[in-house]
Amino acid sequence: MVDVTIRRAGVDDALVVAALHLQFARELGVLATRRIRPLPMPGSPDASWLYLTTHFVAPDHRSRGVGQALAEGLLDWARGTDVAWIRVNATDANARDFYGRYGFTSPERLMELDLRETT
């Protein structure tokens, strides 16, 4: 596996993150999520969930463990927060197989990993 460092982007990374989004538009790569925090309700646990919007590895870097490192970094981070589950729209069989290896389930494109069951 390739040596990959996973870290949370900060304010100083804004230009780099913007550049990554532009590169993704040109098919070079990025991983992005949206964290959803529901309104608090009495008696409901205070938990959020993630929607994995983009998980793309540049063609020159595929099959080197980059996608795996990104997925594992995301899961490690999520398990240390209040994130209760993660959803991803797996658009093809390869994506469904990839996410299935991490415990995501669904017979259709929208797959979910319930972190409350794996902690």
Residue frames relative to the residue before (quaternion, step in Angstrom):
aa qw qx qy qz dx dy dz
M 1.0000 0.0000 0.0000 0.0000 0.00 0.00 0.00
V 0.5138 -0.6384 0.4865 0.3029 3.56 -1.12 0.72
D 0.4828 -0.6467 0.5038 0.3080 3.58 -1.15 0.63
V 0.0375 0.8070 -0.5817 0.0950 3.58 -0.48 1.25
T 0.2061 -0.7490 0.6165 0.1283 3.57 -1.02 0.83
I 0.1387 -0.7764 0.6127 0.0517 3.56 -0.77 1.08
R 0.1699 0.7706 -0.6018 0.1230 3.58 -0.87 0.96
R 0.5622 -0.5933 0.4597 0.3472 3.52 -1.25 0.43
A 0.4344 -0.6894 0.5129 0.2702 3.58 -0.90 0.90
G 0.2035 -0.7769 0.5863 0.1058 3.55 -1.08 0.78
V 0.7668 -0.3537 0.2682 0.4636 3.54 -1.33 -0.07
D 0.6685 0.5144 -0.3003 0.4453 3.58 0.98 -0.83
D 0.6570 0.5136 -0.3020 0.4620 3.59 1.25 -0.28
A 0.3477 0.7872 -0.4691 0.1983 3.60 1.25 -0.04
L 0.6862 0.4726 -0.2980 0.4659 3.60 0.87 -0.86
V 0.6353 0.5190 -0.3287 0.4680 3.58 1.03 -0.74
V 0.6483 0.5065 -0.3155 0.4728 3.59 0.96 -0.86
A 0.6390 0.5120 -0.3256 0.4729 3.59 0.96 -0.81
A 0.6471 0.5127 -0.3163 0.4673 3.59 0.98 -0.82
L 0.6356 0.5264 -0.3300 0.4583 3.60 1.00 -0.77
H 0.6449 0.5064 -0.3217 0.4734 3.57 1.00 -0.78
L 0.6370 0.5042 -0.3279 0.4822 3.58 1.03 -0.69
Q 0.6416 0.5123 -0.3230 0.4707 3.57 1.01 -0.80
F 0.6183 0.5337 -0.3508 0.4580 3.57 1.00 -0.76
A 0.6279 0.5352 -0.3324 0.4570 3.55 1.00 -0.81
R 0.7148 0.3815 -0.2286 0.5397 3.56 1.22 -0.54
E 0.5245 -0.6823 0.3574 0.3629 3.57 1.37 0.35
L 0.4335 0.6767 -0.4940 0.3319 3.57 0.75 1.03
G 0.6525 -0.6059 0.2632 0.3713 3.62 1.09 -0.45
V 0.2005 0.7479 -0.6183 0.1349 3.54 -1.27 0.65
L 0.1748 -0.7244 0.6481 0.1569 3.58 -1.32 0.36
A 0.0667 0.8035 -0.5862 0.0788 3.58 -0.80 0.98
T 0.0945 -0.7737 0.6241 0.0543 3.55 -1.18 0.67
R 0.2456 -0.7041 0.6356 0.2001 3.50 -1.37 0.21
R 0.2299 -0.7678 0.5841 0.1282 3.57 -0.74 1.05
I 0.1603 -0.7914 0.5882 0.0452 3.54 -0.76 1.12
R 0.0565 -0.7813 0.6216 0.0028 3.54 -0.78 1.08
P 0.3085 -0.7706 0.5267 0.1831 3.59 -0.41 1.18
L 0.6096 -0.5199 0.4369 0.4089 3.54 -1.27 0.32
P 0.5230 -0.6419 0.4481 0.3372 3.61 -0.96 0.78
M 0.0596 -0.7763 0.6273 0.0182 3.54 -1.10 0.80
P 0.5377 -0.6228 0.4508 0.3462 3.60 -0.94 0.82
G 0.8187 0.2405 -0.1918 0.4849 3.55 -0.92 0.93
S 0.6454 0.4870 -0.3300 0.4873 3.61 1.25 -0.14
P 0.5233 -0.6317 0.4549 0.3468 3.58 -1.01 0.72
D 0.4394 -0.6726 0.5311 0.2692 3.54 -1.14 0.69
A 0.2827 0.7672 -0.5148 0.2580 3.57 0.14 1.30
S 0.2379 -0.7407 0.6086 0.1557 3.52 -1.23 0.57
W 0.2117 -0.7524 0.5972 0.1803 3.56 -1.31 0.01
L 0.3561 -0.7318 0.5464 0.1976 3.55 -1.25 0.47
Y 0.1547 -0.7162 0.6678 0.1309 3.49 -1.22 0.64
L 0.2782 -0.7561 0.5750 0.1426 3.55 -0.58 1.21
T 0.1843 -0.8413 0.5032 0.0710 3.56 -0.19 1.30
T 0.8111 0.0304 0.0316 0.5832 3.58 1.02 -0.78
H 0.1112 0.7456 -0.6513 0.0869 3.55 -0.95 0.94
F 0.1948 0.7940 -0.5292 0.2271 3.53 0.03 1.35
V 0.1227 -0.7684 0.6254 0.0585 3.55 -1.00 0.89
A 0.5345 -0.6369 0.4544 0.3197 3.56 -0.91 0.96
P 0.6172 -0.5919 0.3714 0.3617 3.60 -0.97 0.82
D 0.6694 0.5121 -0.3064 0.4424 3.61 0.95 -0.79
H 0.7388 0.3993 -0.2142 0.4988 3.60 1.22 -0.38
R 0.4498 0.6927 -0.4529 0.3358 3.59 1.25 0.16
S 0.8137 0.2478 -0.2246 0.4754 3.53 -1.31 0.53
R 0.5730 0.5574 -0.3915 0.4558 3.57 1.14 0.68
G 0.6091 -0.5821 0.3434 0.4151 3.58 1.26 0.08
V 0.4137 0.7176 -0.4753 0.2967 3.61 1.23 0.08
G 0.6705 0.4924 -0.2973 0.4686 3.60 0.86 -0.94
Q 0.6333 0.5253 -0.3127 0.4745 3.55 1.05 -0.83
A 0.6620 0.5013 -0.3086 0.4639 3.61 0.88 -0.90
L 0.6471 0.5088 -0.3223 0.4674 3.59 0.97 -0.79
A 0.6626 0.5017 -0.3081 0.4629 3.59 0.90 -0.92
E 0.6802 0.4841 -0.2939 0.4654 3.58 0.89 -0.90
G 0.6252 0.5284 -0.3334 0.4676 3.58 1.05 -0.70
L 0.6422 0.5153 -0.3133 0.4732 3.56 0.99 -0.84
L 0.6829 0.4861 -0.2929 0.4600 3.60 0.86 -0.93
D 0.6295 0.5254 -0.3335 0.4653 3.60 0.98 -0.79
W 0.6598 0.4985 -0.3046 0.4725 3.56 0.92 -0.91
A 0.6818 0.5088 -0.2983 0.4328 3.59 0.79 -1.03
R 0.6591 0.5189 -0.3140 0.4447 3.58 0.98 -0.81
G 0.6811 0.4668 -0.2841 0.4874 3.60 1.20 -0.38
T 0.6642 0.4572 -0.2945 0.5129 3.59 1.28 0.17
D 0.6527 -0.4911 0.3883 0.4265 3.56 -1.28 -0.37
V 0.3687 0.7362 -0.4948 0.2780 3.62 1.21 0.26
A 0.2542 -0.8010 0.5314 0.1066 3.57 -0.66 1.17
W 0.8030 -0.0645 0.0427 0.5910 3.59 1.09 -0.63
I 0.2612 -0.7338 0.6092 0.1491 3.51 -1.34 0.40
R 0.1153 -0.7804 0.6120 0.0562 3.56 -1.00 0.85
V 0.0124 -0.7781 0.6280 -0.0105 3.53 -1.16 0.71
N 0.3455 -0.7028 0.5823 0.2182 3.55 -1.12 0.73
A 0.1020 -0.8109 0.5760 0.0160 3.59 -0.09 1.32
T 0.2463 -0.8579 0.4406 0.0963 3.53 -0.13 1.34
D 0.8034 0.1469 -0.1031 0.5677 3.62 1.15 -0.26
A 0.7234 -0.4547 0.3026 0.4223 3.57 -1.31 0.23
N 0.6252 0.5379 -0.3464 0.4470 3.62 1.00 -0.73
A 0.6599 0.4911 -0.3042 0.4804 3.58 0.96 -0.86
R 0.6506 0.5078 -0.3252 0.4617 3.61 0.93 -0.83
D 0.6361 0.5119 -0.3242 0.4776 3.60 1.01 -0.76
F 0.6442 0.5331 -0.3214 0.4443 3.59 0.92 -0.95
Y 0.7338 0.4152 -0.2468 0.4778 3.60 0.70 -1.06
G 0.5776 0.5899 -0.3679 0.4279 3.58 1.14 -0.57
R 0.6121 0.5585 -0.3446 0.4412 3.60 1.10 -0.66
Y 0.7077 0.4237 -0.2545 0.5048 3.60 1.20 -0.46
G 0.6563 -0.5497 0.2991 0.4215 3.58 1.27 0.18
F 0.4315 0.6679 -0.4870 0.3613 3.59 1.23 0.10
T 0.0664 -0.8123 0.5793 0.0149 3.58 -0.97 0.84
S 0.3693 0.6757 -0.6036 0.2065 3.50 -1.34 0.54
P 0.4255 -0.6911 0.5088 0.2871 3.56 -1.03 0.65
E 0.7202 0.4053 -0.2240 0.5165 3.58 1.24 -0.31
R 0.7783 -0.3665 0.2594 0.4388 3.55 -1.36 -0.24
L 0.6969 0.4340 -0.2812 0.4969 3.61 0.97 -0.79
M 0.0592 -0.8160 0.5744 -0.0242 3.56 -0.37 1.29
E 0.1299 -0.8010 0.5827 0.0445 3.57 -1.13 0.64
L 0.1526 -0.7382 0.6505 0.0928 3.50 -1.21 0.72
D 0.2095 -0.7763 0.5855 0.1029 3.57 -0.61 1.15
L 0.2699 -0.7998 0.5179 0.1390 3.59 -0.30 1.23
R 0.5558 0.6041 -0.3981 0.4095 3.59 1.17 -0.35
E 0.6764 0.4860 -0.2883 0.4725 3.59 1.20 -0.51
T 0.7344 0.4242 -0.2253 0.4795 3.61 1.21 -0.41
T 0.5880 0.5888 -0.3801 0.4037 3.60 1.21 0.12
